[in-house]
């Protein structure tokens, strides 16, 4: 285990889950992270575990979480489908392991709150992977409004096709990123209204509004019939407008003045996993392990965002139109 007193910052981690998010967002970074040893991978299938071990040069693969725990890991990255999160995270925390779990933390805010309480009882670091909060331009937008009142905040995510069969399914597994961003920029928003549209048993669009502290308005919009994948945040207040077009452009508007920033600089390449916040969130997790500090996106923060999401769904009404 980690010996902070003697300055030993080496960490043994386990990876639980071998799907696309593990392969695209986490394994490329973790296999080359300084002072990190990947002790093993746990997957539902032997085939997946073997494939990942071969591709990423990991020496141990298993289908049993208990066998991964027996490797003496300090932390685990839980990157499985959401229905598996609660039981796995609970087992890991109970065994004294720090846990990073991909969003959403669980299938319900009550489960997430239970895990947050367990982490506190066990003195474990428990972090939820809301990578947008660690994306450089999204963080810069928040900094620009540090001492300003937000009067209007719009968060949007659009896709070209619909695959979720309900509003809850979409808001929990996909739009939760943007709902969490609204909570990040505007703490404690109060739900006002949600409208959604279904077609052929699939959600094709939704819009939610919330009341912000001090009387502002927040909006969450998603369309599943867009011409291309799009994600953006627009914030207005105190004579300032900030727009973030994920993940590469930030616009600042004030009066007749407009500035445009990106993360690319002449002669410098900014890795995609850094601009999307994956590098930042992993670094933050390891820093919290070393210092025993609470992560920015700990279980309690994840609970608040998830509870807000559930309230938006609870007040939802279908929009009038064909196909309903």
BALOBA-1460 file (C-alpha; in Angstrom, 3 decimals):
// residues 324
<rec num="1" residu="x" x="0.000" y="0.000" z="0.000"/>
<rec num="2" residu="x" x="1.056" y="3.653" z="-0.300"/>
<rec num="3" residu="x" x="3.485" y="4.792" z="2.386"/>
<rec num="4" residu="x" x="3.133" y="8.572" z="2.447"/>
<rec num="5" residu="x" x="5.243" y="8.960" z="5.571"/>
<rec num="6" residu="x" x="8.305" y="7.515" z="3.838"/>
<rec num="7" residu="x" x="7.703" y="9.376" z="0.610"/>
<rec num="8" residu="x" x="6.706" y="6.309" z="-1.420"/>
<rec num="9" residu="x" x="4.253" y="7.575" z="-4.023"/>
<rec num="10" residu="x" x="4.088" y="4.381" z="-6.095"/>
<rec num="11" residu="x" x="0.542" y="3.131" z="-6.530"/>
<rec num="12" residu="x" x="-0.939" y="-0.198" z="-7.538"/>
<rec num="13" residu="x" x="-4.233" y="0.193" z="-9.325"/>
<rec num="14" residu="x" x="-6.823" y="-2.162" z="-10.716"/>
<rec num="15" residu="x" x="-9.081" y="-1.521" z="-13.678"/>
<rec num="16" residu="x" x="-12.626" y="-2.874" z="-13.602"/>
<rec num="17" residu="x" x="-14.294" y="-2.950" z="-17.001"/>
<rec num="18" residu="x" x="-12.899" y="-3.202" z="-20.510"/>
<rec num="19" residu="x" x="-15.415" y="-1.401" z="-22.702"/>
<rec num="20" residu="x" x="-14.972" y="1.548" z="-25.035"/>
<rec num="21" residu="x" x="-14.616" y="4.195" z="-22.320"/>
<rec num="22" residu="x" x="-11.783" y="2.211" z="-20.719"/>
<rec num="23" residu="x" x="-9.995" y="1.780" z="-24.029"/>
<rec num="24" residu="x" x="-10.514" y="5.316" z="-25.345"/>
<rec num="25" residu="x" x="-10.394" y="7.460" z="-22.230"/>
<rec num="26" residu="x" x="-8.393" y="5.759" z="-19.503"/>
<rec num="27" residu="x" x="-6.056" y="2.954" z="-20.575"/>
<rec num="28" residu="x" x="-4.032" y="5.164" z="-22.978"/>
<rec num="29" residu="x" x="-3.211" y="7.430" z="-20.033"/>
<rec num="30" residu="x" x="-2.934" y="4.974" z="-17.153"/>
<rec num="31" residu="x" x="-0.476" y="2.597" z="-18.824"/>
<rec num="32" residu="x" x="2.090" y="5.388" z="-19.111"/>
<rec num="33" residu="x" x="1.349" y="7.340" z="-15.904"/>
<rec num="34" residu="x" x="4.436" y="7.930" z="-13.714"/>
<rec num="35" residu="x" x="4.684" y="5.869" z="-10.512"/>
<rec num="36" residu="x" x="1.591" y="3.815" z="-11.403"/>
<rec num="37" residu="x" x="1.523" y="0.040" z="-11.643"/>
<rec num="38" residu="x" x="-1.532" y="-1.567" z="-13.196"/>
<rec num="39" residu="x" x="-1.868" y="-4.688" z="-11.061"/>
<rec num="40" residu="x" x="-4.636" y="-6.188" z="-13.165"/>
<rec num="41" residu="x" x="-7.817" y="-5.866" z="-15.179"/>
<rec num="42" residu="x" x="-11.191" y="-7.334" z="-14.216"/>
<rec num="43" residu="x" x="-13.790" y="-7.854" z="-16.949"/>
<rec num="44" residu="x" x="-17.031" y="-9.777" z="-17.307"/>
<rec num="45" residu="x" x="-15.505" y="-11.971" z="-20.028"/>
<rec num="46" residu="x" x="-12.214" y="-13.831" z="-20.221"/>
<rec num="47" residu="x" x="-11.888" y="-12.800" z="-23.870"/>
<rec num="48" residu="x" x="-12.048" y="-9.076" z="-23.057"/>
<rec num="49" residu="x" x="-9.617" y="-9.417" z="-20.169"/>
<rec num="50" residu="x" x="-7.166" y="-11.319" z="-22.374"/>
<rec num="51" residu="x" x="-7.477" y="-8.773" z="-25.203"/>
<rec num="52" residu="x" x="-6.734" y="-5.852" z="-22.902"/>
<rec num="53" residu="x" x="-3.840" y="-7.628" z="-21.216"/>
<rec num="54" residu="x" x="-2.273" y="-8.332" z="-24.605"/>
<rec num="55" residu="x" x="-2.899" y="-4.884" z="-26.106"/>
<rec num="56" residu="x" x="-1.819" y="-2.864" z="-23.081"/>
<rec num="57" residu="x" x="0.838" y="-5.207" z="-21.690"/>
<rec num="58" residu="x" x="-0.985" y="-5.873" z="-18.425"/>
<rec num="59" residu="x" x="0.191" y="-9.041" z="-16.702"/>
<rec num="60" residu="x" x="-2.986" y="-10.118" z="-14.890"/>
<rec num="61" residu="x" x="-6.579" y="-10.481" z="-16.035"/>
<rec num="62" residu="x" x="-9.583" y="-11.952" z="-14.261"/>
<rec num="63" residu="x" x="-13.376" y="-12.060" z="-14.226"/>
<rec num="64" residu="x" x="-13.530" y="-12.007" z="-10.411"/>
<rec num="65" residu="x" x="-13.295" y="-8.767" z="-8.436"/>
<rec num="66" residu="x" x="-12.084" y="-10.701" z="-5.397"/>
<rec num="67" residu="x" x="-9.047" y="-11.896" z="-7.357"/>
<rec num="68" residu="x" x="-8.199" y="-8.332" z="-8.345"/>
<rec num="69" residu="x" x="-8.485" y="-7.241" z="-4.698"/>
<rec num="70" residu="x" x="-6.112" y="-10.049" z="-3.744"/>
<rec num="71" residu="x" x="-3.422" y="-8.311" z="-5.805"/>
<rec num="72" residu="x" x="-3.133" y="-5.694" z="-3.047"/>
<rec num="73" residu="x" x="-4.372" y="-2.706" z="-5.051"/>
<rec num="74" residu="x" x="-4.448" y="0.808" z="-3.605"/>
<rec num="75" residu="x" x="-7.130" y="2.098" z="-5.967"/>
<rec num="76" residu="x" x="-9.556" y="0.915" z="-8.617"/>
<rec num="77" residu="x" x="-10.997" y="2.545" z="-11.723"/>
<rec num="78" residu="x" x="-14.557" y="1.248" z="-12.159"/>
<rec num="79" residu="x" x="-15.416" y="1.650" z="-15.845"/>
<rec num="80" residu="x" x="-18.233" y="-0.875" z="-16.199"/>
<rec num="81" residu="x" x="-21.863" y="-0.274" z="-17.290"/>
<rec num="82" residu="x" x="-23.803" y="1.787" z="-14.739"/>
<rec num="83" residu="x" x="-25.969" y="-1.060" z="-13.331"/>
<rec num="84" residu="x" x="-22.793" y="-2.717" z="-11.994"/>
<rec num="85" residu="x" x="-21.368" y="0.352" z="-10.258"/>
<rec num="86" residu="x" x="-23.072" y="0.218" z="-6.876"/>
<rec num="87" residu="x" x="-22.169" y="-3.342" z="-5.884"/>
<rec num="88" residu="x" x="-18.614" y="-3.090" z="-7.203"/>
<rec num="89" residu="x" x="-17.827" y="0.268" z="-5.633"/>
<rec num="90" residu="x" x="-19.357" y="-0.848" z="-2.351"/>
<rec num="91" residu="x" x="-17.148" y="-3.948" z="-2.299"/>
<rec num="92" residu="x" x="-14.030" y="-1.964" z="-3.145"/>
<rec num="93" residu="x" x="-14.609" y="0.764" z="-0.569"/>
<rec num="94" residu="x" x="-15.412" y="-1.825" z="2.088"/>
<rec num="95" residu="x" x="-12.080" y="-3.509" z="1.308"/>
<rec num="96" residu="x" x="-10.218" y="-0.245" z="1.972"/>
<rec num="97" residu="x" x="-9.576" y="0.675" z="-1.662"/>
<rec num="98" residu="x" x="-9.819" y="4.210" z="-3.073"/>
<rec num="99" residu="x" x="-12.263" y="4.322" z="-5.992"/>
<rec num="100" residu="x" x="-12.656" y="6.309" z="-9.188"/>
<rec num="101" residu="x" x="-15.937" y="5.466" z="-10.940"/>
<rec num="102" residu="x" x="-17.023" y="6.672" z="-14.357"/>
<rec num="103" residu="x" x="-20.202" y="8.756" z="-14.438"/>
<rec num="104" residu="x" x="-22.939" y="8.289" z="-13.418"/>
<rec num="105" residu="x" x="-21.854" y="6.967" z="-10.052"/>
<rec num="106" residu="x" x="-24.886" y="4.697" z="-9.716"/>
<rec num="107" residu="x" x="-28.414" y="4.284" z="-11.033"/>
<rec num="108" residu="x" x="-29.954" y="6.511" z="-8.339"/>
<rec num="109" residu="x" x="-28.975" y="9.439" z="-6.149"/>
<rec num="110" residu="x" x="-29.841" y="7.412" z="-3.045"/>
<rec num="111" residu="x" x="-27.301" y="4.743" z="-4.027"/>
<rec num="112" residu="x" x="-24.698" y="7.421" z="-4.723"/>
<rec num="113" residu="x" x="-25.328" y="9.014" z="-1.329"/>
<rec num="114" residu="x" x="-24.928" y="5.608" z="0.315"/>
<rec num="115" residu="x" x="-21.518" y="5.166" z="-1.323"/>
<rec num="116" residu="x" x="-20.480" y="8.693" z="-0.317"/>
<rec num="117" residu="x" x="-21.315" y="7.850" z="3.299"/>
<rec num="118" residu="x" x="-19.411" y="4.553" z="3.082"/>
<rec num="119" residu="x" x="-16.337" y="6.288" z="1.666"/>
<rec num="120" residu="x" x="-16.385" y="8.752" z="4.556"/>
<rec num="121" residu="x" x="-16.763" y="5.963" z="7.110"/>
<rec num="122" residu="x" x="-13.853" y="4.033" z="5.615"/>
<rec num="123" residu="x" x="-11.655" y="7.080" z="5.079"/>
<rec num="124" residu="x" x="-11.430" y="6.352" z="1.357"/>
<rec num="125" residu="x" x="-11.129" y="8.653" z="-1.636"/>
<rec num="126" residu="x" x="-14.262" y="8.288" z="-3.764"/>
<rec num="127" residu="x" x="-14.362" y="10.241" z="-7.017"/>
<rec num="128" residu="x" x="-16.842" y="10.289" z="-9.906"/>
<rec num="129" residu="x" x="-15.619" y="10.856" z="-13.465"/>
<rec num="130" residu="x" x="-17.325" y="14.032" z="-14.588"/>
<rec num="131" residu="x" x="-14.486" y="14.848" z="-16.982"/>
<rec num="132" residu="x" x="-16.041" y="18.099" z="-18.253"/>
<rec num="133" residu="x" x="-15.291" y="19.793" z="-14.933"/>
<rec num="134" residu="x" x="-11.593" y="19.150" z="-15.602"/>
<rec num="135" residu="x" x="-11.559" y="20.266" z="-19.258"/>
<rec num="136" residu="x" x="-9.378" y="23.412" z="-19.526"/>
<rec num="137" residu="x" x="-11.834" y="25.637" z="-21.391"/>
<rec num="138" residu="x" x="-14.794" y="24.718" z="-19.197"/>
<rec num="139" residu="x" x="-12.688" y="25.527" z="-16.147"/>
<rec num="140" residu="x" x="-11.594" y="28.834" z="-17.688"/>
<rec num="141" residu="x" x="-15.242" y="29.767" z="-18.252"/>
<rec num="142" residu="x" x="-15.981" y="29.203" z="-14.576"/>
<rec num="143" residu="x" x="-13.004" y="31.313" z="-13.563"/>
<rec num="144" residu="x" x="-14.229" y="34.213" z="-15.724"/>
<rec num="145" residu="x" x="-17.468" y="34.293" z="-13.691"/>
<rec num="146" residu="x" x="-15.785" y="33.878" z="-10.322"/>
<rec num="147" residu="x" x="-16.866" y="37.340" z="-9.120"/>
<rec num="148" residu="x" x="-19.855" y="37.838" z="-11.422"/>
<rec num="149" residu="x" x="-23.508" y="36.933" z="-11.104"/>
<rec num="150" residu="x" x="-24.727" y="34.471" z="-13.714"/>
<rec num="151" residu="x" x="-28.049" y="35.610" z="-15.122"/>
<rec num="152" residu="x" x="-28.481" y="32.983" z="-17.814"/>
<rec num="153" residu="x" x="-26.685" y="29.674" z="-18.371"/>
<rec num="154" residu="x" x="-27.441" y="27.315" z="-21.260"/>
<rec num="155" residu="x" x="-25.838" y="23.879" z="-21.516"/>
<rec num="156" residu="x" x="-26.441" y="21.841" z="-24.676"/>
<rec num="157" residu="x" x="-25.485" y="18.455" z="-26.082"/>
<rec num="158" residu="x" x="-26.785" y="17.250" z="-29.423"/>
<rec num="159" residu="x" x="-26.360" y="14.008" z="-31.350"/>
<rec num="160" residu="x" x="-27.299" y="12.807" z="-34.829"/>
<rec num="161" residu="x" x="-29.297" y="9.762" z="-33.745"/>
<rec num="162" residu="x" x="-31.569" y="8.692" z="-30.914"/>
<rec num="163" residu="x" x="-30.855" y="5.511" z="-29.003"/>
<rec num="164" residu="x" x="-32.249" y="6.098" z="-25.506"/>
<rec num="165" residu="x" x="-35.699" y="4.692" z="-24.811"/>
<rec num="166" residu="x" x="-36.683" y="7.197" z="-22.130"/>
<rec num="167" residu="x" x="-35.880" y="10.651" z="-20.806"/>
<rec num="168" residu="x" x="-34.455" y="9.153" z="-17.602"/>
<rec num="169" residu="x" x="-32.156" y="6.847" z="-19.547"/>
<rec num="170" residu="x" x="-30.796" y="9.740" z="-21.619"/>
<rec num="171" residu="x" x="-30.449" y="12.198" z="-18.748"/>
<rec num="172" residu="x" x="-28.754" y="9.572" z="-16.545"/>
<rec num="173" residu="x" x="-26.279" y="8.095" z="-19.030"/>
<rec num="174" residu="x" x="-25.527" y="10.954" z="-21.434"/>
<rec num="175" residu="x" x="-26.987" y="14.384" z="-20.670"/>
<rec num="176" residu="x" x="-25.854" y="14.003" z="-17.025"/>
<rec num="177" residu="x" x="-22.527" y="15.509" z="-18.129"/>
<rec num="178" residu="x" x="-24.252" y="18.768" z="-19.050"/>
<rec num="179" residu="x" x="-26.600" y="18.688" z="-16.080"/>
<rec num="180" residu="x" x="-23.541" y="18.374" z="-13.866"/>
<rec num="181" residu="x" x="-21.930" y="21.312" z="-15.687"/>
<rec num="182" residu="x" x="-24.968" y="23.486" z="-14.950"/>
<rec num="183" residu="x" x="-24.612" y="22.526" z="-11.287"/>
<rec num="184" residu="x" x="-20.858" y="23.273" z="-11.523"/>
<rec num="185" residu="x" x="-21.419" y="26.798" z="-12.816"/>
<rec num="186" residu="x" x="-24.587" y="27.529" z="-10.846"/>
<rec num="187" residu="x" x="-24.685" y="25.752" z="-7.470"/>
<rec num="188" residu="x" x="-28.058" y="24.559" z="-6.201"/>
<rec num="189" residu="x" x="-30.299" y="25.295" z="-9.228"/>
<rec num="190" residu="x" x="-34.001" y="24.687" z="-8.606"/>
<rec num="191" residu="x" x="-35.964" y="22.703" z="-11.247"/>
<rec num="192" residu="x" x="-38.830" y="24.559" z="-12.939"/>
<rec num="193" residu="x" x="-39.913" y="22.604" z="-16.023"/>
<rec num="194" residu="x" x="-38.868" y="19.827" z="-18.408"/>
<rec num="195" residu="x" x="-40.395" y="19.093" z="-21.801"/>
<rec num="196" residu="x" x="-39.468" y="16.121" z="-23.989"/>
<rec num="197" residu="x" x="-40.434" y="14.436" z="-27.236"/>
<rec num="198" residu="x" x="-40.502" y="10.743" z="-28.144"/>
<rec num="199" residu="x" x="-40.723" y="9.083" z="-31.562"/>
<rec num="200" residu="x" x="-40.927" y="5.357" z="-32.279"/>
<rec num="201" residu="x" x="-40.112" y="4.560" z="-28.672"/>
<rec num="202" residu="x" x="-36.992" y="6.734" z="-28.530"/>
<rec num="203" residu="x" x="-36.251" y="10.147" z="-27.083"/>
<rec num="204" residu="x" x="-35.523" y="12.674" z="-29.823"/>
<rec num="205" residu="x" x="-35.270" y="15.860" z="-27.776"/>
<rec num="206" residu="x" x="-35.656" y="17.462" z="-24.376"/>
<rec num="207" residu="x" x="-35.346" y="20.828" z="-22.677"/>
<rec num="208" residu="x" x="-35.231" y="21.641" z="-18.965"/>
<rec num="209" residu="x" x="-35.268" y="24.970" z="-17.148"/>
<rec num="210" residu="x" x="-34.145" y="25.811" z="-13.635"/>
<rec num="211" residu="x" x="-34.110" y="28.846" z="-11.382"/>
<rec num="212" residu="x" x="-30.638" y="29.990" z="-10.392"/>
<rec num="213" residu="x" x="-29.528" y="31.536" z="-7.145"/>
<rec num="214" residu="x" x="-30.266" y="35.248" z="-7.259"/>
<rec num="215" residu="x" x="-33.017" y="34.873" z="-9.855"/>
<rec num="216" residu="x" x="-31.165" y="33.748" z="-12.970"/>
<rec num="217" residu="x" x="-32.288" y="31.079" z="-15.425"/>
<rec num="218" residu="x" x="-30.556" y="27.821" z="-16.344"/>
<rec num="219" residu="x" x="-31.378" y="25.619" z="-19.330"/>
<rec num="220" residu="x" x="-30.414" y="22.085" z="-20.365"/>
<rec num="221" residu="x" x="-31.098" y="21.217" z="-24.013"/>
<rec num="222" residu="x" x="-30.539" y="18.049" z="-26.017"/>
<rec num="223" residu="x" x="-31.549" y="17.109" z="-29.555"/>
<rec num="224" residu="x" x="-31.066" y="13.616" z="-30.954"/>
<rec num="225" residu="x" x="-31.724" y="14.579" z="-34.590"/>
<rec num="226" residu="x" x="-28.896" y="17.081" z="-35.083"/>
<rec num="227" residu="x" x="-26.751" y="17.456" z="-38.183"/>
<rec num="228" residu="x" x="-23.603" y="16.686" z="-36.193"/>
<rec num="229" residu="x" x="-22.397" y="16.021" z="-32.653"/>
<rec num="230" residu="x" x="-22.357" y="19.304" z="-30.748"/>
<rec num="231" residu="x" x="-21.745" y="20.368" z="-27.179"/>
<rec num="232" residu="x" x="-21.626" y="23.905" z="-25.864"/>
<rec num="233" residu="x" x="-22.110" y="26.107" z="-22.833"/>
<rec num="234" residu="x" x="-23.230" y="29.752" z="-22.993"/>
<rec num="235" residu="x" x="-23.125" y="31.924" z="-19.875"/>
<rec num="236" residu="x" x="-24.442" y="35.500" z="-19.618"/>
<rec num="237" residu="x" x="-24.241" y="37.897" z="-16.683"/>
<rec num="238" residu="x" x="-22.985" y="41.277" z="-15.473"/>
<rec num="239" residu="x" x="-22.339" y="42.490" z="-19.018"/>
<rec num="240" residu="x" x="-20.240" y="39.451" z="-19.958"/>
<rec num="241" residu="x" x="-20.943" y="36.523" z="-22.287"/>
<rec num="242" residu="x" x="-18.769" y="33.414" z="-22.375"/>
<rec num="243" residu="x" x="-19.283" y="30.604" z="-24.871"/>
<rec num="244" residu="x" x="-17.502" y="27.246" z="-24.875"/>
<rec num="245" residu="x" x="-17.760" y="25.048" z="-27.949"/>
<rec num="246" residu="x" x="-16.509" y="21.727" z="-26.667"/>
<rec num="247" residu="x" x="-13.727" y="21.196" z="-26.398"/>
<rec num="248" residu="x" x="-11.590" y="23.573" z="-28.412"/>
<rec num="249" residu="x" x="-12.955" y="27.117" z="-28.490"/>
<rec num="250" residu="x" x="-13.847" y="29.726" z="-25.886"/>
<rec num="251" residu="x" x="-15.384" y="33.071" z="-26.844"/>
<rec num="252" residu="x" x="-15.562" y="36.090" z="-24.545"/>
<rec num="253" residu="x" x="-17.907" y="38.937" z="-25.455"/>
<rec num="254" residu="x" x="-18.233" y="42.283" z="-23.718"/>
<rec num="255" residu="x" x="-19.836" y="45.211" z="-25.500"/>
<rec num="256" residu="x" x="-18.271" y="45.507" z="-28.962"/>
<rec num="257" residu="x" x="-15.236" y="43.516" z="-27.885"/>
<rec num="258" residu="x" x="-14.815" y="39.811" z="-28.627"/>
<rec num="259" residu="x" x="-11.913" y="37.476" z="-27.877"/>
<rec num="260" residu="x" x="-11.521" y="33.905" z="-29.102"/>
<rec num="261" residu="x" x="-9.291" y="31.369" z="-27.383"/>
<rec num="262" residu="x" x="-8.408" y="27.760" z="-28.055"/>
<rec num="263" residu="x" x="-6.114" y="25.241" z="-26.479"/>
<rec num="264" residu="x" x="-3.846" y="24.901" z="-29.507"/>
<rec num="265" residu="x" x="-0.807" y="27.161" z="-29.610"/>
<rec num="266" residu="x" x="1.776" y="27.629" z="-32.389"/>
<rec num="267" residu="x" x="4.331" y="24.847" z="-32.215"/>
<rec num="268" residu="x" x="2.436" y="23.018" z="-29.455"/>
<rec num="269" residu="x" x="0.067" y="20.093" z="-29.690"/>
<rec num="270" residu="x" x="-2.498" y="19.683" z="-26.926"/>
<rec num="271" residu="x" x="-3.545" y="16.031" z="-26.522"/>
<rec num="272" residu="x" x="-7.246" y="15.286" z="-27.006"/>
<rec num="273" residu="x" x="-7.566" y="13.441" z="-23.691"/>
<rec num="274" residu="x" x="-6.226" y="16.539" z="-21.947"/>
<rec num="275" residu="x" x="-8.598" y="18.931" z="-23.705"/>
<rec num="276" residu="x" x="-11.540" y="16.662" z="-22.829"/>
<rec num="277" residu="x" x="-10.561" y="16.631" z="-19.149"/>
<rec num="278" residu="x" x="-9.487" y="12.997" z="-18.787"/>
<rec num="279" residu="x" x="-5.874" y="13.814" z="-17.944"/>
<rec num="280" residu="x" x="-6.960" y="16.445" z="-15.439"/>
<rec num="281" residu="x" x="-9.424" y="14.229" z="-13.617"/>
<rec num="282" residu="x" x="-6.980" y="11.312" z="-13.330"/>
<rec num="283" residu="x" x="-4.238" y="13.601" z="-12.034"/>
<rec num="284" residu="x" x="-6.678" y="15.081" z="-9.519"/>
<rec num="285" residu="x" x="-7.671" y="11.605" z="-8.309"/>
<rec num="286" residu="x" x="-4.062" y="10.578" z="-7.736"/>
<rec num="287" residu="x" x="-3.328" y="13.896" z="-5.995"/>
<rec num="288" residu="x" x="-6.259" y="13.279" z="-3.650"/>
<rec num="289" residu="x" x="-4.947" y="9.802" z="-2.934"/>
<rec num="290" residu="x" x="-1.600" y="11.240" z="-1.936"/>
<rec num="291" residu="x" x="-2.951" y="14.128" z="0.151"/>
<rec num="292" residu="x" x="-6.196" y="12.439" z="1.330"/>
<rec num="293" residu="x" x="-8.099" y="15.526" z="0.203"/>
<rec num="294" residu="x" x="-11.698" y="15.368" z="-1.004"/>
<rec num="295" residu="x" x="-12.026" y="15.310" z="-4.825"/>
<rec num="296" residu="x" x="-13.889" y="18.138" z="-6.538"/>
<rec num="297" residu="x" x="-16.288" y="15.529" z="-7.915"/>
<rec num="298" residu="x" x="-16.613" y="13.376" z="-4.814"/>
<rec num="299" residu="x" x="-19.618" y="11.260" z="-3.924"/>
<rec num="300" residu="x" x="-21.460" y="14.153" z="-2.301"/>
<rec num="301" residu="x" x="-21.089" y="16.380" z="-5.381"/>
<rec num="302" residu="x" x="-22.181" y="13.518" z="-7.633"/>
<rec num="303" residu="x" x="-25.194" y="12.945" z="-5.382"/>
<rec num="304" residu="x" x="-26.254" y="16.601" z="-5.695"/>
<rec num="305" residu="x" x="-26.012" y="16.617" z="-9.491"/>
<rec num="306" residu="x" x="-27.807" y="13.279" z="-9.757"/>
<rec num="307" residu="x" x="-30.578" y="14.355" z="-7.414"/>
<rec num="308" residu="x" x="-31.027" y="17.531" z="-9.480"/>
<rec num="309" residu="x" x="-31.239" y="15.379" z="-12.621"/>
<rec num="310" residu="x" x="-33.888" y="13.160" z="-11.046"/>
<rec num="311" residu="x" x="-35.969" y="16.201" z="-10.121"/>
<rec num="312" residu="x" x="-35.798" y="17.460" z="-13.720"/>
<rec num="313" residu="x" x="-37.107" y="14.084" z="-14.906"/>
<rec num="314" residu="x" x="-39.795" y="13.935" z="-12.225"/>
<rec num="315" residu="x" x="-41.415" y="17.179" z="-13.443"/>
<rec num="316" residu="x" x="-41.177" y="16.292" z="-17.143"/>
<rec num="317" residu="x" x="-44.171" y="16.539" z="-19.466"/>
<rec num="318" residu="x" x="-44.298" y="15.331" z="-23.100"/>
<rec num="319" residu="x" x="-44.339" y="17.963" z="-25.808"/>
<rec num="320" residu="x" x="-47.338" y="18.042" z="-28.102"/>
<rec num="321" residu="x" x="-46.738" y="16.559" z="-31.521"/>
<rec num="322" residu="x" x="-46.875" y="13.428" z="-33.668"/>
<rec num="323" residu="x" x="-45.448" y="10.171" z="-32.463"/>
<rec num="324" residu="x" x="-46.397" y="10.582" z="-28.791"/>
